[in-house]
């Protein structure tokens, strides 16, 4: 029987997040600015998979000098450093701070992304013929459908 469960994200202490980011940036010789730290904390605190625009909207009140371009460039830097993953879902890129093995259920109506884990899939061997295309590095499931909240709204 294939079993899966909803992935649970644990919230990390902001001081530990800041220290982790400082360490990564120091090792890479990159300057850590207050804007980069705020963007990192915003993505790590997110319960959803926010877009750059969403992160910008969440931070612009506390950081009036922040630009959307800065958010885009910072998220690209975080992705390059392996701190987050880019998830291309439906309309545009969203960002996922959860680097653990998991998959996504995407609601086609509200565009919510729900993480789930599926150990049976993770243990499955990829088809041998796939190697003729190149070297597989990772794989994940993306299930698209209608979430329970949207189903409930449709019934009402």
MIROGU-738615 format. One line per 3 residues: their letters; for each residue x, y, z of N, C-alpha, C. Coordinates in Angstrom, 3 decimals, always signed. Example, Ala and Ser with C-alpha at 12.3 -4.5 7.8 and 13.67 -1.06 7.14 Angstrom:
% residues 2
as	+13.190 -5.690 +7.800 +12.300 -4.500 +7.800 +13.200 -3.300 +7.800; +12.850 -2.250 +7.080 +13.670 -1.060 +7.140 +12.900 +0.030 +7.870
//
This chain:
% residues 156
xxx	+0.841 -1.172 +0.000 +0.000 +0.000 +0.000 +0.895 +1.248 +0.000; +0.593 +2.189 -0.873 +1.336 +3.446 -0.909 +0.824 +4.353 +0.194; +1.721 +4.840 +1.009 +1.344 +5.724 +2.106 +2.053 +7.053 +1.933
xxx	+1.349 +8.089 +2.299 +1.967 +9.395 +2.291 +1.446 +10.158 +3.489; +2.087 +11.244 +3.826 +1.613 +12.101 +4.905 +1.935 +13.542 +4.563; +1.176 +14.434 +5.156 +1.412 +15.862 +4.967 +2.712 +16.208 +5.678
xxx	+3.587 +16.921 +4.996 +4.862 +17.316 +5.597 +4.629 +18.461 +6.579; +5.257 +18.396 +7.716 +5.166 +19.443 +8.738 +6.480 +20.201 +8.774; +6.373 +21.512 +8.728 +7.551 +22.368 +8.790 +7.727 +22.876 +10.212
xxx	+8.935 +22.783 +10.721 +9.183 +23.319 +12.048 +9.780 +24.712 +11.920; +9.312 +25.600 +12.784 +9.801 +26.979 +12.762 +11.098 +27.054 +13.555; +12.109 +27.653 +12.959 +13.405 +27.770 +13.608 +13.530 +29.104 +14.331
xxx	+14.317 +29.126 +15.355 +14.583 +30.331 +16.141 +15.259 +31.378 +15.247; +14.743 +32.635 +15.236 +15.324 +33.682 +14.372 +16.823 +33.899 +14.577; +17.317 +33.765 +15.821 +18.754 +33.960 +16.047 +19.564 +32.834 +15.396
xxx	+19.017 +31.605 +15.397 +19.703 +30.497 +14.726 +19.699 +30.693 +13.216; +18.571 +31.205 +12.678 +18.500 +31.492 +11.246 +19.553 +32.524 +10.857; +19.618 +33.589 +11.635 +20.578 +34.659 +11.344 +22.009 +34.144 +11.410
xxx	+22.310 +33.352 +12.417 +23.663 +32.813 +12.562 +24.010 +31.877 +11.406; +23.045 +31.052 +11.000 +23.263 +30.149 +9.867 +23.560 +30.950 +8.601; +22.767 +31.983 +8.346 +22.969 +32.793 +7.148 +24.308 +33.516 +7.195
xxx	+24.662 +34.063 +8.359 +25.969 +34.729 +8.505 +27.110 +33.767 +8.161; +27.004 +32.547 +8.666 +28.054 +31.552 +8.423 +28.173 +31.233 +6.933; +27.045 +30.986 +6.276 +27.055 +30.658 +4.846 +27.638 +31.824 +4.054
xxx	+27.188 +33.046 +4.341 +27.671 +34.213 +3.609 +29.157 +34.446 +3.856; +29.599 +34.257 +5.091 +31.020 +34.437 +5.412 +31.870 +33.438 +4.636; +31.428 +32.172 +4.587 +32.166 +31.139 +3.847 +32.242 +31.458 +2.362
xxx	+31.218 +32.119 +1.836 +31.161 +32.452 +0.413 +31.738 +33.837 +0.104; +32.124 +34.574 +1.137 +32.665 +35.913 +0.940 +31.617 +36.912 +0.465; +30.395 +36.747 +0.931 +29.281 +37.613 +0.530 +28.875 +38.472 +1.714
xxx	+28.560 +39.719 +1.434 +28.139 +40.641 +2.486 +26.699 +40.327 +2.910; +26.476 +40.247 +4.216 +25.135 +40.023 +4.747 +24.527 +41.373 +5.112; +23.490 +41.752 +4.382 +22.811 +43.020 +4.646 +21.553 +42.756 +5.458
xxx	+21.006 +43.818 +6.054 +19.774 +43.654 +6.826 +18.614 +43.249 +5.907; +18.643 +43.685 +4.640 +17.590 +43.287 +3.709 +17.679 +41.797 +3.395; +18.871 +41.295 +3.162 +19.034 +39.860 +2.883 +18.586 +39.028 +4.078
xxx	+18.939 +39.476 +5.280 +18.535 +38.757 +6.480 +17.015 +38.771 +6.633; +16.382 +39.900 +6.385 +14.917 +40.002 +6.496 +14.228 +39.106 +5.462; +14.754 +39.068 +4.254 +14.185 +38.207 +3.211 +14.335 +36.741 +3.603
xxx	+15.499 +36.383 +4.141 +15.723 +35.006 +4.575 +14.759 +34.629 +5.697; +14.610 +35.509 +6.666 +13.692 +35.214 +7.764 +12.256 +35.113 +7.266; +11.881 +35.962 +6.311 +10.522 +35.922 +5.762 +10.251 +34.600 +5.048
xxx	+11.199 +34.134 +4.254 +10.983 +32.871 +3.531 +10.994 +31.694 +4.499; +11.843 +31.742 +5.502 +11.910 +30.638 +6.454 +10.686 +30.595 +7.364; +10.076 +31.738 +7.631 +8.874 +31.797 +8.468 +7.604 +31.475 +7.689
xxx	+7.681 +31.477 +6.380 +6.498 +31.300 +5.541 +5.909 +29.905 +5.706; +4.607 +29.853 +5.832 +3.900 +28.562 +5.896 +3.505 +28.117 +4.489; +3.521 +29.057 +3.554 +3.178 +28.770 +2.169 +4.465 +28.685 +1.351
xxx	+4.345 +28.704 +0.078 +5.494 +28.724 -0.827 +5.417 +30.077 -1.541; +5.926 +31.129 -0.910 +5.698 +32.471 -1.446 +6.472 +32.764 -2.724; +5.893 +33.645 -3.518 +6.584 +34.174 -4.691 +7.434 +35.356 -4.231
xxx	+8.276 +35.845 -5.116 +9.068 +37.042 -4.804 +8.138 +38.215 -4.504; +7.068 +38.322 -5.259 +6.109 +39.413 -5.060 +5.465 +39.336 -3.677; +5.138 +38.121 -3.240 +4.529 +37.938 -1.919 +5.501 +38.334 -0.820
xxx	+6.741 +37.918 -0.955 +7.744 +38.279 +0.050 +7.926 +39.793 +0.082; +7.973 +40.414 -1.088 +8.095 +41.871 -1.161 +6.932 +42.544 -0.432; +5.715 +42.088 -0.684 +4.524 +42.659 -0.042 +4.587 +42.496 +1.475
xxx	+5.087 +41.368 +1.937 +5.172 +41.107 +3.377 +6.221 +41.978 +4.062; +7.239 +42.381 +3.324 +8.348 +43.122 +3.931 +8.351 +44.622 +3.674; +7.608 +45.090 +2.694 +7.743 +46.494 +2.300 +7.367 +47.475 +3.412
xxx	+6.480 +47.101 +4.327 +6.134 +47.978 +5.445 +7.279 +48.141 +6.427; +8.008 +47.072 +6.668 +9.123 +47.119 +7.624 +10.430 +47.582 +6.966; +10.528 +47.428 +5.636 +11.729 +47.841 +4.893 +11.310 +48.715 +3.704
xxx	+11.012 +49.995 +3.945 +10.500 +50.850 +2.858 +11.468 +51.021 +1.683; +12.754 +50.849 +1.915 +13.734 +51.009 +0.830 +13.892 +49.736 -0.004; +13.228 +48.665 +0.394 +13.335 +47.392 -0.313 +12.661 +47.486 -1.680
xxx	+13.330 +46.932 -2.703 +12.739 +46.901 -4.043 +12.418 +45.450 -4.411; +11.485 +45.304 -5.318 +11.138 +43.961 -5.803 +12.347 +43.319 -6.477; +13.139 +44.107 -7.189 +14.346 +43.599 -7.838 +15.317 +43.013 -6.805
xxx	+15.452 +43.676 -5.670 +16.327 +43.169 -4.604 +15.821 +41.822 -4.102; +14.518 +41.697 -3.954 +13.948 +40.427 -3.503 +14.253 +39.330 -4.521; +14.023 +39.607 -5.812 +14.317 +38.616 -6.855 +15.789 +38.200 -6.832
xxx	+16.675 +39.190 -6.785 +18.112 +38.878 -6.809 +18.539 +38.116 -5.561; +17.971 +38.481 -4.424 +18.321 +37.807 -3.175 +17.832 +36.360 -3.178; +16.625 +36.133 -3.655 +16.117 +34.763 -3.735 +16.949 +33.924 -4.704
xxx	+17.377 +34.515 -5.802 +18.253 +33.804 -6.745 +19.576 +33.443 -6.071; +20.102 +34.363 -5.267 +21.343 +34.095 -4.533 +21.133 +32.963 -3.529; +20.033 +33.009 -2.780 +19.748 +31.950 -1.814 +19.625 +30.592 -2.509
xxx	+18.984 +30.593 -3.664 +18.854 +29.342 -4.424 +20.227 +28.844 -4.868; +21.057 +29.737 -5.369 +22.406 +29.380 -5.817 +23.224 +28.802 -4.659; +23.019 +29.319 -3.454 +23.760 +28.853 -2.280 +23.150 +27.587 -1.665
xxx	+22.034 +27.116 -2.230 +21.397 +25.911 -1.724 +20.589 +26.127 -0.456; +20.185 +27.362 -0.190 +19.420 +27.674 +1.014 +17.918 +27.479 +0.821; +17.454 +27.594 -0.417 +16.049 +27.413 -0.756 +15.966 +26.720 -2.106
xxx	+14.752 +26.295 -2.461 +14.526 +25.718 -3.784 +13.464 +26.533 -4.503; +13.615 +26.649 -5.793 +12.613 +27.297 -6.638 +11.630 +26.213 -7.070; +10.343 +26.529 -6.959 +9.292 +25.605 -7.355 +8.496 +26.292 -8.454
xxx	+8.526 +25.735 -9.660 +7.773 +26.317 -10.781 +6.389 +25.691 -10.787; +5.447 +26.454 -10.303 +4.088 +25.949 -10.156 +3.122 +26.857 -10.902; +2.339 +26.269 -11.757 +1.266 +26.953 -12.473 +1.718 +28.250 -13.142
xxx	+1.587 +29.373 -12.460 +1.775 +30.652 -13.133 +3.177 +31.236 -13.054; +3.881 +31.030 -11.985 +5.214 +31.603 -11.844 +5.995 +30.898 -10.743; +7.221 +31.326 -10.558 +8.095 +30.690 -9.576 +7.663 +31.025 -8.162
xxx	+7.709 +30.028 -7.324 +7.478 +30.194 -5.896 +8.715 +29.611 -5.219; +8.885 +29.880 -3.950 +10.111 +29.473 -3.273 +9.803 +28.633 -2.047; +10.628 +27.622 -1.840 +10.419 +26.637 -0.791 +11.666 +26.562 +0.085
xxx	+11.519 +26.900 +1.365 +12.679 +26.816 +2.256 +12.941 +25.406 +2.772; +11.995 +24.503 +2.542 +12.129 +23.141 +3.036 +12.968 +22.330 +2.058; +14.184 +22.019 +2.457 +15.102 +21.278 +1.597 +15.030 +19.765 +1.834
xxx	+14.159 +19.338 +2.751 +14.010 +17.898 +2.978 +13.240 +17.280 +1.821; +13.339 +15.973 +1.681 +12.674 +15.246 +0.598 +11.161 +15.332 +0.777; +10.485 +15.954 -0.171 +9.032 +16.035 -0.129 +8.492 +16.340 -1.517
xxx	+7.183 +16.292 -1.637 +6.493 +16.483 -2.907 +5.437 +17.572 -2.736; +4.741 +17.914 -3.828 +3.780 +19.016 -3.772 +2.421 +18.644 -4.352; +1.376 +19.036 -3.629 +0.009 +19.020 -4.146 -0.325 +20.479 -4.450
xxx	-0.701 +20.761 -5.694 -0.967 +22.130 -6.128 -2.444 +22.279 -6.462; -3.101 +23.228 -5.816 -4.508 +23.485 -6.107 -4.606 +24.352 -7.360; -5.350 +23.885 -8.344 -5.490 +24.600 -9.611 -6.405 +25.823 -9.488
xxx	-7.148 +25.910 -8.404 -8.040 +27.059 -8.214 -7.352 +28.173 -7.429; -6.947 +27.882 -6.195 -6.375 +28.929 -5.331 -4.849 +28.995 -5.409; -4.231 +28.022 -6.067 -2.781 +27.948 -6.276 -1.994 +27.674 -4.997
xxx	-2.693 +27.182 -3.967 -2.002 +26.798 -2.748 -1.141 +25.579 -3.035; +0.008 +25.497 -2.384 +0.907 +24.357 -2.507 +0.974 +23.678 -1.148; +0.700 +22.399 -1.115 +0.729 +21.634 +0.128 +1.833 +20.594 +0.007
xxx	+2.752 +20.607 +0.951 +3.842 +19.631 +0.966 +3.335 +18.296 +1.489; +3.833 +17.214 +0.896 +3.578 +15.890 +1.440 +4.796 +15.014 +1.205; +4.935 +14.006 +2.032 +6.025 +13.038 +1.867 +5.414 +11.722 +1.424
xxx	+6.157 +10.994 +0.601 +5.689 +9.738 +0.035 +6.878 +8.782 -0.037; +7.201 +8.114 +1.064 +8.385 +7.244 +1.112 +8.389 +6.142 +0.051; +7.219 +5.583 -0.283 +7.183 +4.522 -1.291 +7.686 +5.039 -2.640
xxx	+7.287 +6.227 -3.011 +7.767 +6.815 -4.267 +9.266 +7.081 -4.193; +9.714 +7.598 -3.056 +11.129 +7.935 -2.902 +12.029 +6.719 -3.037; +11.519 +5.545 -2.661 +12.315 +4.309 -2.754 +12.248 +3.670 -4.140
xxx	+11.327 +4.131 -4.966 +11.124 +3.528 -6.277 +12.328 +3.829 -7.195; +12.738 +2.823 -7.937 +13.840 +2.994 -8.891 +13.314 +3.704 -10.139; +14.093 +4.615 -10.665 +13.728 +5.286 -11.905 +13.926 +4.326 -13.072
xxx	+13.179 +4.483 -14.158 +13.340 +3.592 -15.316 +14.763 +3.664 -15.882; +15.307 +2.522 -16.259 +16.663 +2.481 -16.822 +16.788 +3.358 -18.062; +15.738 +3.403 -18.869 +15.773 +4.198 -20.090 +15.974 +5.684 -19.845
xxx	+15.673 +6.144 -18.650 +15.850 +7.554 -18.320 +17.319 +7.963 -18.402; +18.203 +7.028 -18.144 +19.643 +7.306 -18.188 +20.104 +7.688 -19.593; +19.353 +7.282 -20.612 +19.728 +7.647 -21.980 +19.513 +9.147 -22.227
xxx	+18.719 +9.780 -21.367 +18.482 +11.219 -21.490 +19.534 +12.043 -20.761; +20.166 +11.439 -19.779 +21.159 +12.147 -18.973 +21.259 +11.498 -17.602; +21.848 +12.219 -16.666 +22.035 +11.710 -15.313 +20.963 +12.308 -14.409
xxx	+20.020 +11.492 -13.949 +19.009 +12.016 -13.040 +19.645 +12.460 -11.725; +19.303 +13.644 -11.282 +19.872 +14.183 -10.046 +18.860 +14.150 -8.896; +17.608 +14.387 -9.201 +16.560 +14.332 -8.189 +15.224 +14.170 -8.892
xxx	+14.240 +13.739 -8.154 +12.905 +13.610 -8.717 +11.882 +13.865 -7.616; +10.742 +14.400 -8.026 +9.667 +14.639 -7.072 +8.332 +14.567 -7.777; +7.297 +14.364 -6.992 +5.947 +14.277 -7.517 +5.285 +15.647 -7.391
xxx	+4.578 +16.036 -8.427 +3.724 +17.209 -8.357 +2.329 +16.762 -8.751; +1.429 +16.825 -7.804 +0.045 +16.433 -8.030 -0.771 +17.713 -8.136; -1.564 +17.830 -9.191 -2.421 +19.000 -9.369 -3.872 +18.577 -9.208
xxx	-4.631 +19.398 -8.516 -6.038 +19.092 -8.296 -6.717 +20.261 -7.614; -7.781 +19.968 -6.897 -8.538 +20.984 -6.179 -8.426 +20.667 -4.685; -7.952 +21.630 -3.894 -7.762 +21.410 -2.458 -9.111 +21.312 -1.744
xxx	-9.084 +20.820 -0.522 -10.314 +20.639 +0.259 -11.047 +21.954 +0.472; -10.300 +23.031 +0.708 -10.946 +24.329 +0.956 -11.714 +24.794 -0.285; -11.121 +24.640 -1.443 -11.800 +25.039 -2.689 -12.982 +24.116 -2.982
xxx	-12.842 +22.810 -2.678 -13.968 +21.896 -2.860 -15.141 +22.311 -1.983; -14.819 +22.688 -0.749 -15.854 +23.105 +0.204 -16.562 +24.363 -0.303; -15.794 +25.323 -0.823 -16.382 +26.564 -1.351 -17.297 +26.276 -2.539
xxx	-16.905 +25.308 -3.380 -17.721 +24.946 -4.542 -19.061 +24.352 -4.119; -19.064 +23.589 -3.030 -20.292 +22.958 -2.551 -21.256 +23.969 -1.924; -20.692 +25.043 -1.373 -21.532 +26.035 -0.665 -22.304 +26.913 -1.590
//
